[in-house]
Amino acid sequence: MPVLPGAEPFRHEGGEVGVLLCHGFTGSPQSLRPWADHLAERGLTVSLPLLPGHGTRWQDMQLTGWQDWYAEVDRALRELLERCTQVFVFGLSMGGALALRLAAKHGDDITGLVLVNPGNKVHGLAAHALPVVRHFVPSTKGIASDIAKEGSAEVGYDRVPLHAAHSLRRFFQVVDRELPQVTQPLIVLHSPQDHVVPPADSARVLARVSSTDVTEILLEQSYHVATLDHDAERIFEESYAFIGRLAPSIGKKGSTTGG
């Protein structure tokens, strides 16, 4: 299947500091491309992979599960670790959960995490019915483009494949158990008005990780896909400053290794 226009993976060869960006469930690299460009323009090495089953048509996603999505970001991370002296992992929504699992598994190989509206649970009564319902109903209404900004749209599926949603639910349970293993410096940026992932998910992540260098930032002007919304520039600037604090080699004036 051809990849949807704008949904292509992105890679930029820059300096010794690398950033892996993980997109969300039923979304595509397009939702994070402005963020990736912002980092690439500042000389960082950037990897923004397309997750299996994403960026084509929702039926393709029915054949994939969380192990496939995680394997892709794990592969991309290992590539960056071979190439760079320090690597950061950033994620949106389910991409935040993927980033957290990478952090739990790879430990000190990852210098820091930035999460935007990270998912932690599939909510609603229907979630408990997924194991059965998915065999009778292939898909439900999509979750893409929850954006407050006029004229901004996300390249994502207009349907949620239920086999994949069931796998996502199981993945969130795996990640939730592993959160205490996350020790890296962390920024969580989340929108009080999010129609896909409630603020409770960010609160749970913040409560369960073992990180001591933690910053929480509210994105008051944005909905779920905040990287394409009114607060996008704030996300880009905060994340770049975070890198500058933890990776002084990028040449930020007055940066230190302390935190």
C-alpha positions, -999 to +999 in steps of 0.1 A: +000+000+000+013+035-008+020+057+022-004+086+027+011+120+016+028+135+046+030+103+065+064+092+054+091+085+079+118+112+084+155+110+091+181+138+095+218+132+099+231+159+123+255+160+152+264+137+181+231+142+199+202+122+186+164+124+191+139+096+184+103+108+180+074+083+184+040+091+168+006+080+182-020+053+176-036+055+141-015+086+135+017+091+114+050+110+114+032+140+100+019+148+135+055+152+147+072+165+116+073+202+126+089+191+159+114+169+140+122+198+116+127+222+145+153+198+160+170+190+127+174+227+119+194+231+152+219+204+142+205+174+160+204+139+145+166+131+142+148+098+136+110+098+131+099+063+120+065+052+106+050+026+128+039-007+111+003-007+100+002+031+101+002+057+074-016+037+047-052+024+055-067+013+087-073-023+075-035-027+073-033-019+110-056-049+118-026-072+110-003-055+135+000-053+173+020-035+200+050-058+196+053-046+160+051-009+169+075-013+198+100-033+177+101-005+151+110+022+177+134-001+194+152-007+161+153+031+154+167+037+189+195+012+185+205+028+152+207+062+170+227+047+198+253+034+174+255+068+157+252+093+186+269+099+220+236+109+237+200+100+227+167+115+238+132+099+231+101+121+226+066+108+221+030+119+215+000+099+229+008+061+224+042+073+213+047+085+249+040+050+261+065+036+235+090+061+248+084+051+284+089+014+276+122+022+257+133+041+288+124+012+311+143-013+290+173+008+279+181+027+311+210+050+310+214+047+272+186+072+270+195+107+284+160+121+287+123+118+278+097+144+266+061+132+265+031+150+250-003+138+262+010+103+269-015+075+269-017+051+298-051+033+295-079+027+270-108+044+286-146+038+286-168+009+292-162-004+257-125-011+266-135-041+287-155-055+257-127-052+232-115-089+236-149-101+223-162-072+202-132-071+180-142-104+165-175-090+153-169-053+147-138-045+127-135-008+135-150+022+152-150+060+148-115+075+145-096+097+169-074+117+146-072+155+144-082+165+180-068+199+174-080+233+186-062+254+160-083+263+129-070+248+097-046+224+113-052+187+106-036+154+114-028+127+088-043+097+105-070+071+101-107+080+102-114+045+118-099+027+148-093-010+140-105-029+170-079-058+169-052-031+171-071-013+199-072-045+219-035-048+215-030-012+225-050-019+257-027-048+265+004-027+257-007+001+281-010-025+309+026-037+302+040-002+302+021+007+334+038-022+352+072-010+340+068+027+349+088+024+382+118+013+361+118+047+344+145+069+360+155+094+333+149+131+334+114+137+321+091+165+308+054+157+306+034+183+286-003+178+286-035+195+276-063+200+302-087+198+273-079+166+255-107+146+239-086+114+233-064+110+264-076+124+297-052+143+321-055+113+344-031+094+322-003+120+325-010+121+363-005+084+366+027+084+346+041+112+368+030+093+399+046+060+390+079+068+373+110+068+395+126+098+378+136+126+401+143+153+375+106+159+364+089+189+348+051+191+342+038+217+317+002+224+310-008+231+273-038+254+280-044+263+243-043+229+227-062+196+224-047+161+220-024+166+190-007+195+207+024+192+184+002+206+155-018+230+178-014+265+194+012+253+219+034+236+193+062+262+195+063+260+233+067+222+230+096+226+205+113+253+226+109+235+260+122+202+245+152+219+229+161+237+261+158+204+279+183+188+255+206+218+260+206+213+298+214+176+296+236+175+265+259+206+266+277+194+235+250+209+213+266+242+221+239+259+241+254+290+259+258+286+297+244+250+297+257+226+324+255+189+330+237+195+363+200+193+366 
